């Protein structure tokens, strides 16, 4: 006998779990059974993994080998057979007794998902049943799908009921990098490394680096456009302390963190020493003394200075080292012209060389410095004169003008003056800025010592421009800034801080925006400043990381069609003819409700069309589309179509009030719920006032206290939500039936309320009168025609074949309306042939 529900009752209980298909008396062989991962609908899954039908659960038999089908079952009392209200404890063993009314129901209705007992006791304490099992993933609450654990709380809506993004804890939605470390190399770059946060999506998240100098409060951002756990910083100022942190950005959401590290940027190459001066030592021949000022920005600790010198006409340089800012060059040839220069040295290497100075080793000859005299100065210019107090022949002057806007850089302008011109004017300067002017003379014996003078220009210093810069593709950076108009701006950019201040790339424009083309896959520092009619202070530097090829934004995003609850959008892929499926992230931000949702779209097509569903009628949305690998975004705003206006708006006048009636919006708008209701507004044209009368969930509204002689317009629309930001279209009706001296109700009752009831009868009467008129005209015409024909026949001559009339003949004697022929004589009769 095969094992089954019908045969089970006649077998011993120990045989109730025998393998189906095994007959009594047959030899029993071991069989390996594969446990199904899930059970069919209307089946129960035992803890051991086996499946039995629901009607076997809690029936008093242990159908599961582990007895899990009989665990946690309500108490049932056997030996009673009843299918309706019964005496307590009278249900049979094949029935279940409801707790409240003691009703007996068959056991197979126990835990079947349907409430058979009035108190629902047949569905309480049921073993877990599921039509879908997700042993290695997450099961959506509606049981419709399984998703990967990595897709749980990843910012995407993967379940149709959004359950994968509900009840997310801080550990699952706040991503923080771990073990952030830094190292510096000899080139001056700083390399950051960190560990990826647990459970962070590797396809939809990237890292952003924030940094600021110690003591500053504003963070600067460097977008990496990458999900790699390392990055190189090339934009730090040398030998400065920085605070650095790394934050995770998944699509449009940024996970903030306050955890940062403090690092020291490596030393850089120092600037050139300043104010190199040379003189001859009086006590000895062939000895030149030199001294100079240290560089303004050493970019590190100066270990020593290198002094190089060369005789006139020689291409070889000799050198000596010193740790002080002065030295003696000995054992030089007498009566020889020498050129000298100096440079500072840090751990990074030898810095820039100073300006070269010359001197001739002639004993007893001393070259005095020139005299600088300020003649005048203004907001943008300084005039000065130069003079030598010696009879040594002067071939020209070299003038350096120094000023500082940024503490990390001293700016300089050099003038080379030929001959002995005395008065010079320097223009294109900045108002209210301190300037240092240094000069030396070029003589037949060499270069003179330096002279210095300081002056501050007049006026008020202009403000620095405020710069914004962002990469728009692999090689283009869009720059925009604020500042004065009618000036010429200069855009300066470089890949490192030192290059930006020493040898930057630059462009100029008279507008307040510019697109600059640069090299791909680089970090750039940008700044902007006024170049003409004055050289103004620079803006703060802005860091831009160029976008890799695979992180370009989608192109030509636009709306194809917008309805009440949906919008069809369309865009093109970042580049033509993709060779593989591209994952897009579509973020929909509800500007009214302040919520957002993110959807995934996968396509290989060059043009992608997507329908956004479950929108609100009359809503306002901001749509952002970007690649799932956090590419640059394309965005647009859409407004859905509002609910339509109610139909058949009418007014009925009562004694002291009026009633507004309209058809329910639910009849034609499936998205409208009567519980939302309607709101009513009234406009008084005489007073030019609009009033809100109230709202209702009914299809009528009572309006009282109307004034005689006023004209009113009433509007009815679906009730506005969220502070009036989401409304339906209004239905408008004009009401002007209140006279100036009559009672409102009497006047209203004396006139028909429906225009059609007046117009239709009038038109009908007009048509009847017109028809009667046509009939009378036709009858008169026929009578005259018959009368004339009879008269003509009486004058007809068969011989002549015609009728001849004289002027005195009448066409009728008895009929006053009969026609009469006149106007001709007997000599000229009228002949009708």
LINVEN-V272597 format. One record per residue. RES is the residue in one small letter. SS is DSSP state (helix for helix, strand for strand, loop for the rest). Layout:
# LINVEN-V272597
res->RES ss->SS
res->RES ss->SS
This chain:
# LINVEN-V272597
res->x ss->loop
res->x ss->loop
res->x ss->loop
res->x ss->loop
res->x ss->helix
res->x ss->helix
res->x ss->helix
res->x ss->helix
res->x ss->loop
res->x ss->loop
res->x ss->loop
res->x ss->loop
res->x ss->helix
res->x ss->helix
res->x ss->helix
res->x ss->loop
res->x ss->loop
res->x ss->loop
res->x ss->loop
res->x ss->loop
res->x ss->loop
res->x ss->loop
res->x ss->loop
res->x ss->loop
res->x ss->loop
res->x ss->loop
res->x ss->loop
res->x ss->loop
res->x ss->loop
res->x ss->loop
res->x ss->loop
res->x ss->loop
res->x ss->loop
res->x ss->loop
res->x ss->loop
res->x ss->loop
res->x ss->loop
res->x ss->loop
res->x ss->loop
res->x ss->loop
res->x ss->loop
res->x ss->loop
res->x ss->strand
res->x ss->strand
res->x ss->strand
res->x ss->loop
res->x ss->loop
res->x ss->loop
res->x ss->loop
res->x ss->loop
res->x ss->strand
res->x ss->strand
res->x ss->strand
res->x ss->helix
res->x ss->helix
res->x ss->helix
res->x ss->loop
res->x ss->loop
res->x ss->loop
res->x ss->loop
res->x ss->loop
res->x ss->loop
res->x ss->loop
res->x ss->loop
res->x ss->loop
res->x ss->loop
res->x ss->loop
res->x ss->helix
res->x ss->helix
res->x ss->helix
res->x ss->loop
res->x ss->loop
res->x ss->loop
res->x ss->loop
res->x ss->loop
res->x ss->loop
res->x ss->loop
res->x ss->loop
res->x ss->loop
res->x ss->loop
res->x ss->loop
res->x ss->loop
res->x ss->loop
res->x ss->loop
res->x ss->strand
res->x ss->loop
res->x ss->loop
res->x ss->loop
res->x ss->loop
res->x ss->loop
res->x ss->loop
res->x ss->loop
res->x ss->loop
res->x ss->loop
res->x ss->strand
res->x ss->strand
res->x ss->strand
res->x ss->loop
res->x ss->loop
res->x ss->loop
res->x ss->loop
res->x ss->loop
res->x ss->strand
res->x ss->strand
res->x ss->strand
res->x ss->strand
res->x ss->helix
res->x ss->helix
res->x ss->helix
res->x ss->loop
res->x ss->loop
res->x ss->loop
res->x ss->loop
res->x ss->loop
res->x ss->loop
res->x ss->loop
res->x ss->loop
res->x ss->loop
res->x ss->loop
res->x ss->loop
res->x ss->helix
res->x ss->helix
res->x ss->helix
res->x ss->loop
res->x ss->loop
res->x ss->loop
res->x ss->loop
res->x ss->loop
res->x ss->loop
res->x ss->loop
res->x ss->loop
res->x ss->loop
res->x ss->loop
res->x ss->loop
res->x ss->loop
res->x ss->loop
res->x ss->loop
res->x ss->strand
res->x ss->strand
res->x ss->loop
res->x ss->loop
res->x ss->loop
res->x ss->loop
res->x ss->loop
res->x ss->loop
res->x ss->strand
res->x ss->strand
res->x ss->loop
res->x ss->helix
res->x ss->helix
res->x ss->helix
res->x ss->loop
res->x ss->loop
res->x ss->loop
res->x ss->loop
res->x ss->loop
res->x ss->loop
res->x ss->loop
res->x ss->loop
res->x ss->loop
res->x ss->loop
res->x ss->loop
res->x ss->helix
res->x ss->helix
res->x ss->helix
res->x ss->loop
res->x ss->loop
res->x ss->loop
res->x ss->loop
res->x ss->helix
res->x ss->helix
res->x ss->helix
res->x ss->helix
res->x ss->loop
res->x ss->loop
res->x ss->strand
res->x ss->loop
res->x ss->strand
res->x ss->strand
res->x ss->strand
res->x ss->strand
res->x ss->strand
res->x ss->strand
res->x ss->strand
res->x ss->loop
res->x ss->loop
res->x ss->loop
res->x ss->loop
res->x ss->loop
res->x ss->strand
res->x ss->strand
res->x ss->strand
res->x ss->strand
res->x ss->strand
res->x ss->strand
res->x ss->loop
res->x ss->loop
res->x ss->loop
res->x ss->loop
res->x ss->loop
res->x ss->loop
res->x ss->loop
res->x ss->loop
res->x ss->loop
res->x ss->strand
res->x ss->strand
res->x ss->strand
res->x ss->strand
res->x ss->strand
res->x ss->strand
res->x ss->strand
res->x ss->strand
res->x ss->strand
res->x ss->loop
res->x ss->loop
res->x ss->loop
res->x ss->loop
res->x ss->loop
res->x ss->loop
res->x ss->strand
res->x ss->strand
res->x ss->strand
res->x ss->strand
res->x ss->loop
res->x ss->loop
res->x ss->loop
res->x ss->loop
res->x ss->loop
res->x ss->loop
res->x ss->strand
res->x ss->strand
res->x ss->strand
res->x ss->strand
res->x ss->loop
res->x ss->loop
res->x ss->loop
res->x ss->loop
res->x ss->loop
res->x ss->loop
res->x ss->loop
res->x ss->strand
res->x ss->strand
res->x ss->strand
res->x ss->strand
res->x ss->strand
res->x ss->strand
res->x ss->strand
res->x ss->strand
res->x ss->strand
res->x ss->strand
res->x ss->loop
res->x ss->loop
res->x ss->strand
res->x ss->strand
res->x ss->strand
res->x ss->loop
res->x ss->loop
res->x ss->loop
res->x ss->loop
res->x ss->loop
res->x ss->strand
res->x ss->strand
res->x ss->strand
res->x ss->strand
res->x ss->loop
res->x ss->loop
res->x ss->loop
res->x ss->loop
res->x ss->loop
res->x ss->loop
res->x ss->loop
res->x ss->loop
res->x ss->loop
res->x ss->strand
res->x ss->strand
res->x ss->strand
res->x ss->strand
res->x ss->strand
res->x ss->strand
res->x ss->strand
res->x ss->loop
res->x ss->loop
res->x ss->loop
res->x ss->loop
res->x ss->loop
res->x ss->loop
res->x ss->loop
res->x ss->strand
res->x ss->strand
res->x ss->strand
res->x ss->strand
res->x ss->strand
res->x ss->strand
res->x ss->loop
res->x ss->loop
res->x ss->loop
res->x ss->loop
res->x ss->loop
res->x ss->loop
res->x ss->loop
res->x ss->loop
res->x ss->loop
res->x ss->loop
res->x ss->strand
res->x ss->strand
res->x ss->strand
res->x ss->strand
res->x ss->strand
res->x ss->strand
res->x ss->strand
res->x ss->strand
res->x ss->loop
res->x ss->loop
res->x ss->loop
res->x ss->loop
res->x ss->loop
res->x ss->loop
res->x ss->strand
res->x ss->strand
res->x ss->strand
res->x ss->strand
res->x ss->strand
res->x ss->loop
res->x ss->loop
res->x ss->loop
res->x ss->strand
res->x ss->strand
res->x ss->strand
res->x ss->strand
res->x ss->loop
res->x ss->loop
res->x ss->loop
res->x ss->loop
res->x ss->loop
res->x ss->loop
res->x ss->loop
res->x ss->strand
res->x ss->strand
res->x ss->strand
res->x ss->strand
res->x ss->strand
res->x ss->strand
res->x ss->strand
res->x ss->strand
res->x ss->strand
res->x ss->strand
res->x ss->loop
res->x ss->loop
res->x ss->strand
res->x ss->strand
res->x ss->strand
res->x ss->strand
res->x ss->strand
res->x ss->loop
res->x ss->loop
res->x ss->loop
res->x ss->strand
res->x ss->strand
res->x ss->strand
res->x ss->strand
res->x ss->loop
res->x ss->loop
res->x ss->loop
res->x ss->loop
res->x ss->loop
res->x ss->loop
res->x ss->loop
res->x ss->loop
res->x ss->loop
res->x ss->loop
res->x ss->strand
res->x ss->strand
res->x ss->strand
res->x ss->strand
res->x ss->strand
res->x ss->strand
res->x ss->strand
res->x ss->loop
res->x ss->loop
res->x ss->loop
res->x ss->loop
res->x ss->strand
res->x ss->strand
res->x ss->strand
res->x ss->strand
res->x ss->strand
res->x ss->strand
res->x ss->loop
res->x ss->loop
res->x ss->loop
res->x ss->loop
res->x ss->loop
res->x ss->loop
res->x ss->strand
res->x ss->strand
res->x ss->strand
res->x ss->strand
res->x ss->strand
res->x ss->strand
res->x ss->strand
res->x ss->strand
res->x ss->strand
res->x ss->strand
res->x ss->strand
res->x ss->strand
res->x ss->strand
res->x ss->loop
res->x ss->loop
res->x ss->strand
res->x ss->strand
res->x ss->strand
res->x ss->strand
res->x ss->strand
res->x ss->strand
res->x ss->strand
res->x ss->strand
res->x ss->strand
res->x ss->strand
res->x ss->loop
res->x ss->loop
res->x ss->loop
res->x ss->loop
res->x ss->strand
res->x ss->strand
res->x ss->strand
res->x ss->strand
res->x ss->loop
res->x ss->loop
res->x ss->loop
res->x ss->loop
res->x ss->loop
res->x ss->loop
res->x ss->loop
res->x ss->strand
res->x ss->strand
res->x ss->strand
res->x ss->strand
res->x ss->strand
res->x ss->strand
res->x ss->strand
res->x ss->strand
res->x ss->strand
res->x ss->strand
res->x ss->loop
res->x ss->loop
res->x ss->strand
res->x ss->strand
res->x ss->loop
res->x ss->loop
res->x ss->loop
res->x ss->strand
res->x ss->strand
res->x ss->strand
res->x ss->strand
res->x ss->strand
res->x ss->strand
res->x ss->loop
res->x ss->loop
res->x ss->loop
res->x ss->loop
res->x ss->loop
res->x ss->loop
res->x ss->loop
res->x ss->loop
res->x ss->loop
res->x ss->strand
res->x ss->strand
res->x ss->strand
res->x ss->strand
res->x ss->strand
res->x ss->strand
res->x ss->loop
res->x ss->loop
res->x ss->loop
res->x ss->loop
res->x ss->strand
res->x ss->strand
res->x ss->strand
res->x ss->strand
res->x ss->strand
res->x ss->strand
res->x ss->strand
res->x ss->loop
res->x ss->loop
res->x ss->loop
res->x ss->loop
res->x ss->loop
res->x ss->strand
res->x ss->strand
res->x ss->strand
res->x ss->strand
res->x ss->strand
res->x ss->strand
res->x ss->strand
res->x ss->loop
res->x ss->loop
res->x ss->helix
res->x ss->helix
res->x ss->helix
res->x ss->helix
res->x ss->helix
res->x ss->helix
res->x ss->loop
res->x ss->loop
res->x ss->strand
res->x ss->strand
res->x ss->strand
res->x ss->strand
res->x ss->strand
res->x ss->loop
res->x ss->loop
res->x ss->loop
res->x ss->strand
res->x ss->strand
res->x ss->strand
res->x ss->strand
res->x ss->strand
res->x ss->loop
res->x ss->loop
res->x ss->loop
res->x ss->loop
res->x ss->loop
res->x ss->strand
res->x ss->strand
res->x ss->strand
res->x ss->strand
res->x ss->strand
res->x ss->strand
res->x ss->strand
res->x ss->strand
res->x ss->strand
res->x ss->strand
res->x ss->loop
res->x ss->loop
res->x ss->loop
res->x ss->loop
res->x ss->loop
res->x ss->loop
res->x ss->loop
res->x ss->loop
res->x ss->loop
res->x ss->strand
res->x ss->strand
res->x ss->strand
res->x ss->strand
res->x ss->loop
res->x ss->loop
res->x ss->loop
res->x ss->helix
res->x ss->helix
res->x ss->helix
res->x ss->loop
res->x ss->loop
res->x ss->loop
res->x ss->strand
res->x ss->strand
res->x ss->strand
res->x ss->strand
res->x ss->strand
res->x ss->strand
res->x ss->strand
res->x ss->strand
res->x ss->loop
res->x ss->loop
res->x ss->loop
res->x ss->loop
res->x ss->strand
res->x ss->strand
res->x ss->strand
res->x ss->strand
res->x ss->strand
res->x ss->strand
res->x ss->loop
res->x ss->loop
res->x ss->loop
res->x ss->loop
res->x ss->loop
res->x ss->loop
res->x ss->loop
res->x ss->loop
res->x ss->loop
res->x ss->strand
res->x ss->strand
res->x ss->strand
res->x ss->strand
res->x ss->strand
res->x ss->strand
res->x ss->strand
res->x ss->strand
res->x ss->strand
res->x ss->loop
res->x ss->loop
res->x ss->loop
res->x ss->loop
res->x ss->strand
res->x ss->strand
res->x ss->strand
res->x ss->strand
res->x ss->strand
res->x ss->strand
res->x ss->strand
res->x ss->strand
res->x ss->strand
res->x ss->loop
res->x ss->loop
res->x ss->loop
res->x ss->strand
res->x ss->strand
res->x ss->strand
res->x ss->strand
res->x ss->strand
res->x ss->strand
res->x ss->loop
res->x ss->loop
res->x ss->loop
res->x ss->loop
res->x ss->loop
res->x ss->loop
res->x ss->loop
res->x ss->strand
res->x ss->strand
res->x ss->strand
res->x ss->strand
res->x ss->strand
res->x ss->strand
res->x ss->strand
res->x ss->strand
res->x ss->loop
res->x ss->loop
res->x ss->loop
res->x ss->loop
res->x ss->loop
res->x ss->loop
res->x ss->strand
res->x ss->strand
res->x ss->strand
res->x ss->strand
res->x ss->strand
res->x ss->strand
res->x ss->loop
res->x ss->loop
res->x ss->loop
res->x ss->loop
res->x ss->loop
res->x ss->loop
res->x ss->loop
res->x ss->loop
res->x ss->loop
res->x ss->loop
res->x ss->strand
res->x ss->strand
res->x ss->strand
res->x ss->strand
res->x ss->loop
res->x ss->loop
res->x ss->loop
res->x ss->strand
res->x ss->strand
res->x ss->strand
res->x ss->strand
res->x ss->strand
res->x ss->loop
res->x ss->loop
res->x ss->loop
res->x ss->helix
res->x ss->helix
res->x ss->helix
res->x ss->loop
res->x ss->loop
res->x ss->loop
res->x ss->loop
res->x ss->loop
res->x ss->loop
res->x ss->loop
res->x ss->loop
res->x ss->loop
res->x ss->loop
res->x ss->strand
res->x ss->strand
res->x ss->strand
res->x ss->strand
res->x ss->strand
res->x ss->strand
res->x ss->strand
res->x ss->loop
res->x ss->loop
res->x ss->loop
res->x ss->loop
res->x ss->strand
res->x ss->strand
res->x ss->strand
res->x ss->strand
res->x ss->strand
res->x ss->strand
res->x ss->strand
res->x ss->strand
res->x ss->loop
res->x ss->loop
res->x ss->loop
res->x ss->strand
res->x ss->strand
res->x ss->strand
res->x ss->strand
res->x ss->strand
res->x ss->loop
res->x ss->loop
res->x ss->loop
res->x ss->loop
res->x ss->loop
res->x ss->loop
res->x ss->loop
res->x ss->strand
res->x ss->strand
res->x ss->strand
res->x ss->strand
res->x ss->strand
res->x ss->strand
res->x ss->strand
res->x ss->loop
res->x ss->loop
res->x ss->strand
res->x ss->loop
res->x ss->loop
res->x ss->loop
res->x ss->loop
res->x ss->strand
res->x ss->loop
res->x ss->loop
res->x ss->loop
res->x ss->loop
res->x ss->strand
res->x ss->strand
res->x ss->strand
res->x ss->strand
res->x ss->strand
res->x ss->loop
res->x ss->loop
res->x ss->loop
res->x ss->loop
res->x ss->loop
res->x ss->loop
res->x ss->loop
res->x ss->loop
res->x ss->helix
res->x ss->helix
res->x ss->helix
res->x ss->helix
res->x ss->helix
res->x ss->helix
res->x ss->loop
res->x ss->loop
res->x ss->loop
res->x ss->loop
res->x ss->loop
res->x ss->helix
res->x ss->helix
res->x ss->helix
res->x ss->helix
res->x ss->helix
res->x ss->helix
res->x ss->helix
res->x ss->helix
res->x ss->helix
res->x ss->helix
res->x ss->helix
res->x ss->helix
res->x ss->helix
res->x ss->helix
res->x ss->helix
res->x ss->helix
res->x ss->helix
res->x ss->helix
res->x ss->helix
res->x ss->helix
res->x ss->helix
res->x ss->helix
res->x ss->helix
res->x ss->helix
res->x ss->helix
res->x ss->helix
res->x ss->helix
res->x ss->helix
res->x ss->helix
res->x ss->helix
res->x ss->helix
res->x ss->helix
res->x ss->helix
res->x ss->helix
res->x ss->helix
res->x ss->helix
res->x ss->helix
res->x ss->helix
res->x ss->helix
res->x ss->helix
res->x ss->loop
res->x ss->strand
res->x ss->strand
res->x ss->loop
res->x ss->loop
res->x ss->loop
res->x ss->loop
res->x ss->strand
res->x ss->strand
res->x ss->strand
res->x ss->strand
res->x ss->loop
res->x ss->loop
res->x ss->loop
res->x ss->loop
res->x ss->strand
res->x ss->loop
res->x ss->loop
res->x ss->loop
res->x ss->loop
res->x ss->loop
res->x ss->loop
res->x ss->loop
res->x ss->loop
res->x ss->loop
res->x ss->strand
res->x ss->loop
res->x ss->loop
res->x ss->loop
res->x ss->loop
res->x ss->loop
res->x ss->loop
res->x ss->loop
res->x ss->loop
res->x ss->loop
res->x ss->strand
res->x ss->strand
res->x ss->strand
res->x ss->loop
